[in-house]
Amino acid sequence: KTDQPGTGFLEPGADVPTGFDIEVAKYIAGQLGFSEDQIAWEETVSDNREPFLENGTVDLVAATYSITEERLAIVGQAGPYYVTGQQLLVREEDKEKITGPDDLGGVSVCSVTGSTSLETVQQEYGAKPKPFDTYSACVRQLLNGTVDSVTTDGAILLGFAAQDPENLEVIGPVFSEERYGVGYFPPDDTATCQFITDAIQSMYDDGYWKKAFESTLGEAGVETPAPPEPDPCS
């Protein structure tokens, strides 16, 4: 993804995106023997990640790609390489009115089409879902008053809040667990799964993961956690 500060973001006029997911992808590509200038970056949105893998548009997906049973029925996902959780982004003036998910009944909440976040706030908290293609579009809707909150993983929201701290704030507790993995295809390709898993472990062991985190999400205010143990490949 290229519109999420801290995880995957493409500056206007730039050729290469920046962010934690990007650093993870660079490392895995390096383990495969590719230099950074040999990587062909392809932008994804939440709704096209499985199709891009299935039809060969991309070989791997590292794009805040939460590991779920539904996705694992279609594609493979190695990891996790990071664990975060769903939170809420609100306008600064609304932070006393919306303090957490229990305040979302009847509230217009934006997230991206194809994400798990909207389903959670609608089914469990009674929010009015407002899907858009990208999180940056959701943030624009929040700032212009069309919606009252944006929801997704806290790591993503903190990146947006860091860009506009006078008008935006991440509030409330974490109310889900999102485990970011690297997507590949086909799902039964255990050799690819094991290669990615070994690369993730190597990234932990040589300090690259910590350095990458601190230079991306860390600058958005996220405290550097202990890296999660990847799932076994089977």
C-alpha positions, 0 to 999 in steps of 0.5 A, a space after each residue: 500500500 502507498 497511502 499509509 504513513 509509517 507502514 507503506 507510503 509513496 511521497 509525491 514524485 517518489 519512485 519507491 515507497 517507504 514504511 515498515 512493510 516496505 522494509 520487510 519486503 526489501 529484506 525478504 527480496 534481499 534474501 531471495 538475491 534481489 537488490 532494492 533496484 530490482 524490486 518492482 513495487 505494485 500498489 495494492 488496496 485491501 480488496 485486491 490483495 488475493 486477486 493480485 496473488 492469484 493472477 500473478 500480478 505480484 509474487 508477494 504481498 506485504 501490505 498490513 495484511 492481517 492473517 485470517 482463516 478466510 484469507 488462508 483458504 485462498 492464499 498463503 500467509 507467512 508470519 506474523 512479523 508484527 502484531 497490532 490491534 484495531 483502534 479509532 481515529 477521531 477529530 480532536 474536538 470529538 475525542 471526549 464524545 467518542 472514547 472507544 468502540 462502545 461509543 460507536 452505536 449509530 456513528 458513521 465509521 469509515 474503513 476500507 472495502 475488503 478489510 475486517 475492521 468495518 465488519 467488527 465495528 458494525 456487528 459488534 458495536 452497531 456502527 454505521 459502516 462507510 467503506 472507501 477504497 483507501 485509508 487516506 480517503 477515509 481520513 479526508 472524509 473524517 476531516 471534512 465531517 462526512 464520517 465521525 471516525 476511521 477504524 483500522 489497525 492502530 499502527 496505521 492510524 498513528 501514522 495519519 495522526 502524526 501527520 496532523 496532530 492538531 486535528 486528529 487523535 487515536 483514541 480508546 483501547 485496542 479491541 482486536 488482534 491483527 497479525 501481519 503476514 506476507 502473502 504468497 500463492 499458492 497456499 500449499 507452497 510450504 517451501 515459499 512459506 518456510 523461506 519467508 518464515 526463515 527470512 523473518 526470523 533472520 530479520 529478528 536475529 540480525 537487528 534489521 527488524 528493530 532498526 526498520 521498526 524504529 525508523 518507520 512506525 517508531 517515528 509515528 509514536 509506536 513503541 517498539 515491541 518484542 517481535 512475534 514468533 512466526 507461525 509454523 508452516 504446514 
